[in-house]
Amino acid sequence: MKWFVVGSVLLLPTLLFGASDTPKDIVPRALNFLLFAAILYYFIATPLRNFFRSRAEGIASELDKVQAKLKESKTALESAQKRVQSAQQEAENIVETAKREAVILKQKIAESAEKDMELLHKQYDDFMDFERRKAEQAAISEILDELFRSDAMRLDKTAYVDILLKKVA
């Protein structure tokens, strides 16, 4: 079938153009052309076939390389997307943790401030108590010094000891 198609394609132009008023050397010309085509086929067919086969194999290998690179890039893309998602999740976790820590820290600061205020109030109350006692002692000392210096009240040593014992007890 192949030879029939090749032969008809090769002979069809000669049959079509051979119907002119020119000399009838169509048969030798056709034979020369067929001989030329056969020789050409004999010498060029195998290298031409090898050229096209190697070209097809080269294209196929390039296609395989491109497909391999495409698969690698897809896996790299998926890996990058997974890393981005995990980074986003980690960022959300960090933000949540920071918010919780901020609330806890705020509570601790408030508690610490409240304790400090209570401590300051207690220290103030203690200081006021101390100052009141100090003022009382100063007043008592002043009155006693005045009494001891004046001649209005002369007590002997036994009376002083009794007064002191009552004061201490």
C-alpha positions in Angstrom: 0.0 0.0 0.0 2.8 2.3 0.9 4.6 1.7 -2.4 1.4 2.3 -4.3 0.9 5.7 -2.7 4.6 6.7 -3.2 4.5 5.5 -6.8 1.2 7.3 -7.6 2.5 10.5 -6.1 5.7 10.3 -8.1 4.0 9.3 -11.4 1.0 11.5 -11.2 2.9 14.7 -12.2 4.5 13.0 -15.1 1.1 11.7 -16.4 -0.5 15.1 -16.0 2.3 17.1 -17.6 3.1 14.4 -20.2 0.0 15.1 -22.3 1.5 18.0 -24.2 2.8 18.3 -27.8 6.3 17.7 -26.8 8.4 14.7 -27.9 7.4 11.3 -26.4 10.4 10.8 -24.1 8.3 10.6 -21.0 9.1 7.0 -20.3 12.9 7.5 -20.1 12.4 10.7 -18.1 10.1 8.8 -15.7 12.5 6.0 -15.4 15.4 8.4 -14.8 13.3 10.1 -12.1 12.4 6.8 -10.5 16.0 5.8 -10.6 17.0 9.1 -9.1 14.3 8.8 -6.4 15.5 5.2 -5.6 19.1 6.2 -5.3 18.2 9.2 -3.2 16.0 7.0 -1.0 18.9 4.4 -0.7 21.4 7.0 0.5 19.3 9.4 2.4 16.5 7.3 4.0 18.5 5.7 6.8 20.4 8.9 7.9 17.1 10.9 7.6 15.3 8.2 9.6 18.1 8.2 12.2 18.0 12.0 12.3 14.3 12.2 12.9 14.4 9.3 15.4 17.2 11.0 17.4 15.3 14.3 17.2 12.2 12.6 18.5 14.2 11.0 21.3 15.9 14.3 22.1 12.5 16.0 22.3 11.1 13.1 24.4 14.1 13.4 26.8 13.7 17.2 27.0 10.0 16.6 27.7 10.9 14.1 30.4 13.3 16.6 31.9 10.7 19.3 31.9 8.1 17.0 33.4 10.6 16.0 36.1 11.3 19.7 36.8 7.6 20.4 36.9 7.1 17.6 39.5 10.0 19.0 41.5 8.6 22.5 41.4 5.1 21.1 42.4 6.6 19.3 45.4 8.6 22.4 46.3 5.5 24.5 46.0 3.5 22.1 48.2 6.4 22.0 50.7 6.6 25.8 50.8 2.8 26.1 51.2 3.0 23.6 54.1 5.8 25.6 55.7 3.8 28.8 55.3 0.7 27.2 56.9 2.8 25.9 59.8 4.4 29.3 60.2 1.0 31.0 60.2 -0.3 28.5 62.8 2.8 29.1 64.9 2.4 32.9 64.6 -1.3 32.5 65.7 -0.1 30.3 68.7 2.5 32.9 69.6 -0.1 35.7 69.5 -2.5 33.7 71.6 0.3 32.9 74.1 1.4 36.5 74.2 -2.2 37.7 74.9 -2.6 35.1 77.7 0.8 36.1 79.2 -0.2 39.8 79.0 -3.4 39.1 80.9 -1.5 37.1 83.5 1.1 39.8 83.8 -1.6 42.5 84.1 -3.2 40.5 87.0 0.2 40.0 88.7 1.0 43.7 88.4 -2.4 44.7 89.8 -2.0 42.2 92.7 1.5 43.5 93.3 0.3 47.1 93.3 -2.5 46.3 95.7 -0.1 44.5 98.1 2.3 47.5 97.8 -0.5 49.9 98.7 -1.5 47.8 101.7 2.1 47.7 102.8 2.4 51.5 102.4 -0.8 52.0 104.4 0.5 49.7 107.1 3.9 51.4 107.2 2.1 54.8 107.3 -0.1 53.6 110.2 3.0 52.2 112.0 4.9 55.5 111.4 1.9 57.5 112.7 1.7 55.3 115.8 5.4 55.6 116.4 5.3 59.4 116.0 2.3 59.6 118.4 4.1 57.5 121.0 7.3 59.6 120.5 5.3 62.8 121.0 3.6 61.3 124.1 7.0 60.3 125.5 8.5 63.7 124.7 5.6 65.4 126.5 5.9 63.1 129.4 9.6 63.5 129.6 9.2 67.3 129.5 6.6 67.3 132.2 8.7 64.9 134.4 11.8 67.1 133.8 9.9 70.1 134.8 8.6 68.4 137.9 12.0 67.1 138.9 13.5 70.5 138.5 10.9 72.3 140.5 10.9 72.2 144.2 7.2 71.7 144.4 7.4 68.1 144.5 10.1 66.5 146.4 10.0 62.7 146.6 12.5 60.4 148.1 14.1 57.5 146.4 11.7 54.9 147.6 8.8 56.8 146.2 10.5 57.0 142.8 11.1 53.3 142.8 7.5 52.6 143.7 6.3 54.9 140.9 8.7 53.2 138.4 7.6 49.7 139.4 3.9 50.7 139.0 4.8 52.2 135.6 6.7 49.1 134.4 4.1 46.6 135.7 
